[in-house]
Amino acid sequence: MQHMLSIPRRLCLLALGALSLAPLAAQAQQAWPSKPVRWVVAYPAGGGSDFLARQLAPQIGKQLGQTLVIENRPGAAGMIGTDAAAKSAPDGYTIVTGDNGAMVFNSAMYKKVPYSPSDLAPVGFMARFPLVLVVNPNAGFSSAKQWLDEVKKNPGKYSYASPGIGSPHHLAMELIKERSGSFIVHVPYRGTAFTTQDLIAGMVPMGILDTAAGLPHIRSGKLKALAVLSAKRIATLPDVPTFQEIGLKGVDVAAWQGLFVPKGTPEAIVQRLSAEMNKAITTPDVKARLEDFGLEVAPGDAASLARFVQQETVAWHALIKERKLSAD
């Protein structure tokens, strides 16, 4: 019995043990990242999401002193990759691009989504991708006004391409159709690259593209830009009018990209990621490359991204319900 410790003494030893572990935990957190960080992009290579991640990853990696490895996991409107990221260990070694589709549209467009947007914690806003109404040069459309008059007079005659059901491009055209009272048949593709190929080939006369994917082909003359879906004209296409200018109000839509991590990732890591991402995206040469492809660099912190996602959810879920849109 003399070897048994009293309860007070045992409690004291347990407390000392916990205190001795605290510096180790803090040291481990300070050592992050001690290995490469995986950046999940839930869309195919060659699209806007992939472009942004590949422009930022080397700079963020340089700042962190570790490699950021891009992992493309496309499929199911971004749900496969987003779900994989959401279910990853919240240790700071998995980050994921979140956009309109994954964080807003999917939960309204699909009856079953394998993740909840709340399974991911926001890190910060990265950029907006202005959207552009483009046509094949041989499709017979001379201006945005003529295009609008034509599609309104001929419901169901024309079809348009988008990178997929529930993509920002798809929902943007649904907004145009709602505002204009027109009907254009939707032809969804599996990613922006396939959409662009068939638009250039003339397989589909028109479509909605983001500037990252469409700008090179607009500049080369392979595609013709009729209107931008922004409130104001954009710097990379100064001669292309807005829908507001041709008399169609309330069309102000962009694809957007934010950075997220699995819920439960230590706050210190989230704050570090946010700071490094904001620093990287405003680095002059990186910012210049992004803007040259028509992106609007818009860095922000975790709190502002969380508020933005909530606002987007309210607005777009109302439209999806009103239009009775579904991907199932």
VEXDREN-2710 file (C-alpha; in Angstrom, 1 decimal):
% VEXDREN-2710
k/r/px/py/pz
1/MET/0.0/0.0/0.0
2/GLN/2.9/2.3/0.6
3/HIS/3.6/2.4/-3.1
4/MET/0.1/3.7/-4.0
5/LEU/0.0/7.4/-4.9
6/SER/-2.6/9.6/-3.3
7/ILE/-5.3/11.0/-5.6
8/PRO/-4.0/14.6/-5.3
9/ARG/-0.5/13.5/-6.2
10/ARG/-1.8/11.5/-9.2
11/LEU/-3.7/14.4/-10.5
12/CYS/-0.6/16.6/-10.1
13/LEU/1.5/14.1/-12.1
14/LEU/-1.2/14.0/-14.9
15/ALA/-1.3/17.7/-15.1
16/LEU/2.5/17.9/-15.4
17/GLY/2.4/15.3/-18.1
18/ALA/-0.1/17.3/-20.1
19/LEU/2.0/20.4/-19.7
20/SER/5.0/18.5/-21.0
21/LEU/3.1/17.5/-24.1
22/ALA/1.9/21.0/-24.9
23/PRO/5.3/22.3/-26.2
24/LEU/5.5/19.2/-28.4
25/ALA/2.1/19.9/-30.0
26/ALA/3.1/23.5/-30.5
27/GLN/6.4/22.5/-32.0
28/ALA/4.7/20.1/-34.4
29/GLN/2.3/22.8/-35.5
30/GLN/5.1/25.3/-35.9
31/ALA/6.9/22.8/-38.1
32/TRP/4.1/22.7/-40.6
33/PRO/4.6/22.0/-43.4
34/SER/7.2/19.3/-43.1
35/LYS/6.2/17.5/-46.3
36/PRO/4.5/18.3/-49.6
37/VAL/0.9/19.7/-49.5
38/ARG/-1.8/18.2/-51.8
39/TRP/-3.9/20.6/-53.7
40/VAL/-7.1/18.9/-54.9
41/VAL/-8.7/20.4/-58.1
42/ALA/-12.0/18.7/-58.7
43/TYR/-12.0/19.4/-62.4
44/PRO/-10.0/18.3/-65.4
45/ALA/-6.6/19.7/-66.4
46/GLY/-6.8/22.6/-68.8
47/GLY/-9.8/24.4/-67.3
48/GLY/-10.0/27.6/-65.3
49/SER/-9.7/25.9/-61.9
50/ASP/-6.6/24.0/-62.9
51/PHE/-5.1/27.1/-64.5
52/LEU/-5.4/29.1/-61.3
53/ALA/-4.1/26.4/-59.0
54/ARG/-1.0/25.8/-61.3
55/GLN/-0.2/29.5/-61.4
56/LEU/-0.4/29.8/-57.6
57/ALA/1.1/26.5/-56.4
58/PRO/4.8/27.2/-57.2
59/GLN/4.7/30.6/-55.5
60/ILE/2.9/29.4/-52.4
61/GLY/5.2/26.4/-52.3
62/LYS/8.2/28.7/-52.5
63/GLN/6.9/30.8/-49.6
64/LEU/6.1/27.7/-47.5
65/GLY/9.4/26.0/-48.3
66/GLN/7.4/22.9/-49.5
67/THR/6.0/21.6/-52.8
68/LEU/2.3/21.9/-53.5
69/VAL/1.2/19.0/-55.6
70/ILE/-1.8/19.5/-57.9
71/GLU/-4.2/16.5/-57.9
72/ASN/-6.9/16.7/-60.5
73/ARG/-9.9/14.6/-59.4
74/PRO/-12.7/15.4/-61.9
75/GLY/-16.2/14.0/-62.1
76/ALA/-19.8/14.3/-60.9
77/ALA/-19.8/18.1/-61.2
78/GLY/-16.8/18.5/-58.9
79/MET/-18.3/16.2/-56.2
80/ILE/-15.7/13.4/-56.4
81/GLY/-12.7/15.6/-55.8
82/THR/-14.4/17.9/-53.3
83/ASP/-15.7/14.9/-51.3
84/ALA/-12.2/13.3/-51.2
85/ALA/-10.8/16.6/-49.9
86/ALA/-13.6/17.0/-47.3
87/LYS/-12.9/13.5/-45.9
88/SER/-9.1/13.9/-45.7
89/ALA/-7.3/14.4/-42.5
90/PRO/-7.6/18.0/-41.2
91/ASP/-3.8/18.3/-40.7
92/GLY/-3.0/21.0/-43.2
93/TYR/-1.7/18.7/-45.9
94/THR/-4.8/18.8/-48.1
95/ILE/-6.2/21.9/-49.6
96/VAL/-8.9/22.2/-52.2
97/THR/-10.3/24.7/-54.7
98/GLY/-13.9/25.5/-54.0
99/ASP/-16.1/27.3/-56.5
100/ASN/-19.8/28.2/-57.2
101/GLY/-20.6/24.6/-58.2
102/ALA/-19.0/22.7/-55.3
103/MET/-19.9/25.1/-52.6
104/VAL/-23.2/26.5/-53.7
105/PHE/-25.0/24.9/-56.7
106/ASN/-24.6/21.2/-56.0
107/SER/-26.5/21.1/-52.8
108/ALA/-29.5/22.5/-54.7
109/MET/-29.1/20.7/-58.0
110/TYR/-28.6/17.1/-56.7
111/LYS/-30.7/15.1/-54.3
112/LYS/-27.7/13.3/-52.9
113/VAL/-24.4/15.1/-52.4
114/PRO/-21.7/13.1/-50.6
115/TYR/-20.4/16.0/-48.6
116/SER/-21.8/19.2/-47.1
117/PRO/-20.2/22.6/-47.8
118/SER/-19.8/22.8/-44.0
119/ASP/-17.4/19.9/-44.1
120/LEU/-14.9/22.4/-45.5
121/ALA/-13.4/25.4/-43.8
122/PRO/-12.7/28.6/-45.8
123/VAL/-9.2/29.8/-46.1
124/GLY/-9.7/32.8/-48.4
125/PHE/-11.1/34.1/-51.7
126/MET/-8.7/33.9/-54.7
127/ALA/-10.2/35.2/-57.9
128/ARG/-13.2/35.7/-60.1
129/PHE/-13.4/34.4/-63.7
130/PRO/-15.5/36.7/-65.8
131/LEU/-17.9/34.8/-68.0
132/VAL/-18.4/35.5/-71.7
133/LEU/-21.1/34.7/-74.2
134/VAL/-19.2/33.3/-77.2
135/VAL/-20.3/32.1/-80.6
136/ASN/-18.6/30.3/-83.5
137/PRO/-17.7/33.0/-86.1
138/ASN/-19.8/31.2/-88.7
139/ALA/-22.9/30.9/-86.6
140/GLY/-24.4/34.1/-88.1
141/PHE/-24.5/36.4/-85.0
142/SER/-23.1/39.9/-85.6
143/SER/-23.8/41.4/-82.2
144/ALA/-25.1/40.7/-78.8
145/LYS/-28.3/42.7/-79.6
146/GLN/-28.9/40.7/-82.7
147/TRP/-28.2/37.5/-80.8
148/LEU/-30.7/38.4/-78.1
149/ASP/-33.4/39.3/-80.7
150/GLU/-32.8/36.0/-82.6
151/VAL/-33.0/33.6/-79.6
152/LYS/-36.1/35.3/-78.2
153/LYS/-37.9/35.0/-81.6
154/ASN/-36.9/31.4/-82.0
155/PRO/-37.4/29.4/-78.8
156/GLY/-35.8/26.0/-78.9
157/LYS/-34.1/26.6/-82.3
158/TYR/-30.6/27.1/-80.9
159/SER/-28.4/25.2/-78.4
160/TYR/-25.6/26.3/-76.2
161/ALA/-22.6/24.5/-74.7
162/SER/-21.4/24.6/-71.1
163/PRO/-18.7/22.7/-69.2
164/GLY/-21.4/20.7/-67.3
165/ILE/-24.7/20.6/-65.5
166/GLY/-24.6/22.8/-62.4
167/SER/-21.5/24.6/-63.5
168/PRO/-21.4/28.4/-63.2
169/HIS/-21.5/28.7/-67.0
170/HIS/-24.8/26.6/-67.0
171/LEU/-26.4/28.6/-64.2
172/ALA/-25.3/31.9/-65.8
173/MET/-27.2/31.0/-69.1
174/GLU/-30.2/29.9/-67.1
175/LEU/-30.2/33.4/-65.5
176/ILE/-30.0/35.0/-69.0
177/LYS/-32.9/32.8/-70.2
178/GLU/-34.9/33.8/-67.1
179/ARG/-34.2/37.5/-67.6
180/SER/-34.9/37.5/-71.3
181/GLY/-37.8/35.0/-71.5
182/SER/-35.9/32.9/-74.0
183/PHE/-35.4/29.2/-74.4
184/ILE/-32.1/27.8/-75.6
185/VAL/-31.3/24.0/-75.4
186/HIS/-28.5/23.1/-73.0
187/VAL/-25.7/20.8/-74.2
188/PRO/-23.6/20.0/-71.2
189/TYR/-20.0/18.7/-71.6
190/ARG/-17.5/17.1/-69.3
191/GLY/-15.2/20.1/-68.7
192/THR/-14.2/23.3/-70.4
193/ALA/-11.7/21.8/-72.8
194/PHE/-14.3/19.7/-74.5
195/THR/-16.8/22.6/-74.6
196/THR/-14.2/24.8/-76.3
197/GLN/-13.2/22.2/-78.9
198/ASP/-16.8/21.8/-80.1
199/LEU/-17.5/25.5/-80.1
200/ILE/-14.4/26.1/-82.3
201/ALA/-15.4/23.2/-84.6
202/GLY/-19.0/24.6/-84.9
203/MET/-20.6/21.5/-83.4
204/VAL/-22.5/23.9/-81.1
205/PRO/-23.1/27.5/-82.2
206/MET/-22.8/29.3/-78.8
207/GLY/-21.7/28.8/-75.3
208/ILE/-20.6/30.4/-72.0
209/LEU/-16.9/30.3/-71.3
210/ASP/-14.8/31.8/-68.6
211/THR/-12.0/34.1/-69.7
212/ALA/-9.2/31.7/-68.6
213/ALA/-10.5/29.2/-71.2
214/GLY/-12.0/31.4/-73.8
215/LEU/-9.7/34.4/-74.1
216/PRO/-6.9/32.8/-76.1
217/HIS/-9.4/31.6/-78.7
218/ILE/-11.2/34.9/-78.8
219/ARG/-7.9/36.7/-79.4
220/SER/-7.0/34.3/-82.2
221/GLY/-10.4/34.7/-83.9
222/LYS/-11.5/31.1/-83.5
223/LEU/-14.4/32.3/-81.3
224/LYS/-16.3/35.5/-81.2
225/ALA/-17.2/37.3/-77.9
226/LEU/-20.6/38.9/-78.0
227/ALA/-21.2/40.0/-74.4
228/VAL/-19.6/39.7/-70.9
229/LEU/-21.8/38.7/-68.0
230/SER/-20.3/41.3/-65.6
231/ALA/-21.8/44.6/-64.4
232/LYS/-19.1/46.5/-66.2
233/ARG/-16.9/45.9/-69.2
234/ILE/-13.8/43.9/-68.4
235/ALA/-10.2/45.1/-69.0
236/THR/-9.2/42.2/-71.2
237/LEU/-12.2/42.6/-73.6
238/PRO/-12.8/46.4/-73.5
239/ASP/-14.8/46.4/-76.8
240/VAL/-17.3/43.7/-75.7
241/PRO/-20.5/45.1/-74.2
242/THR/-22.3/44.0/-71.0
243/PHE/-25.8/42.6/-71.1
244/GLN/-26.9/45.8/-69.3
245/GLU/-25.8/47.7/-72.3
246/ILE/-28.1/45.8/-74.7
247/GLY/-31.1/46.2/-72.3
248/LEU/-31.0/43.0/-70.3
249/LYS/-30.7/43.9/-66.6
250/GLY/-29.6/41.8/-63.7
251/VAL/-26.9/39.8/-65.4
252/ASP/-23.9/40.0/-63.2
253/VAL/-22.3/36.5/-62.9
254/ALA/-18.8/35.2/-62.5
255/ALA/-17.2/31.9/-61.8
256/TRP/-15.2/32.3/-58.6
257/GLN/-12.5/30.4/-56.8
258/GLY/-11.8/30.1/-53.1
259/LEU/-9.4/28.0/-51.1
260/PHE/-10.7/25.6/-48.5
261/VAL/-9.4/22.9/-46.1
262/PRO/-11.1/20.0/-44.3
263/LYS/-13.1/21.2/-41.3
264/GLY/-11.1/20.9/-38.1
265/THR/-7.7/22.0/-39.6
266/PRO/-5.9/23.9/-36.9
267/GLU/-6.7/27.6/-36.9
268/ALA/-3.0/28.5/-36.9
269/ILE/-2.5/26.6/-40.2
270/VAL/-5.6/28.1/-41.7
271/GLN/-4.3/31.6/-40.9
272/ARG/-0.9/30.8/-42.3
273/LEU/-2.4/29.4/-45.5
274/SER/-4.6/32.5/-45.9
275/ALA/-1.7/34.8/-45.5
276/GLU/0.6/33.0/-47.9
277/MET/-2.2/32.6/-50.5
278/ASN/-2.9/36.3/-50.3
279/LYS/0.8/37.1/-50.6
280/ALA/1.2/34.8/-53.6
281/ILE/-1.8/36.0/-55.6
282/THR/-0.7/39.6/-55.3
283/THR/2.9/38.9/-56.2
284/PRO/3.4/41.1/-59.3
285/ASP/4.4/38.5/-61.8
286/VAL/1.7/36.0/-60.7
287/LYS/-1.0/38.7/-60.6
288/ALA/0.1/39.9/-64.1
289/ARG/-0.2/36.3/-65.5
290/LEU/-3.6/35.8/-64.0
291/GLU/-4.9/39.2/-65.2
292/ASP/-3.5/38.5/-68.7
293/PHE/-5.9/35.5/-68.9
294/GLY/-8.8/37.8/-67.8
295/LEU/-9.0/36.8/-64.1
296/GLU/-10.0/39.4/-61.5
297/VAL/-7.6/38.9/-58.6
298/ALA/-9.6/39.3/-55.4
299/PRO/-7.8/38.0/-52.3
300/GLY/-9.7/37.8/-49.1
301/ASP/-9.7/36.2/-45.7
302/ALA/-11.6/33.2/-44.3
303/ALA/-14.4/35.3/-42.7
304/SER/-15.2/37.3/-45.9
305/LEU/-15.2/34.0/-48.0
306/ALA/-17.6/32.4/-45.5
307/ARG/-20.0/35.4/-45.8
308/PHE/-19.8/35.4/-49.6
309/VAL/-20.6/31.7/-49.8
310/GLN/-23.7/32.3/-47.7
311/GLN/-24.9/35.2/-49.8
312/GLU/-24.3/33.2/-53.0
313/THR/-26.2/30.2/-51.6
314/VAL/-29.3/32.3/-50.8
315/ALA/-29.4/33.9/-54.2
316/TRP/-28.7/30.9/-56.4
317/HIS/-30.8/28.4/-54.5
318/ALA/-33.8/30.7/-55.1
319/LEU/-33.2/30.8/-58.9
320/ILE/-32.6/27.0/-59.0
321/LYS/-35.9/26.4/-57.2
322/GLU/-37.8/28.9/-59.4
323/ARG/-36.4/27.4/-62.6
324/LYS/-37.0/23.9/-61.3
325/LEU/-33.5/22.9/-62.3
326/SER/-32.1/19.5/-61.4
327/ALA/-29.1/17.4/-62.3
328/ASP/-30.8/14.1/-61.2
END
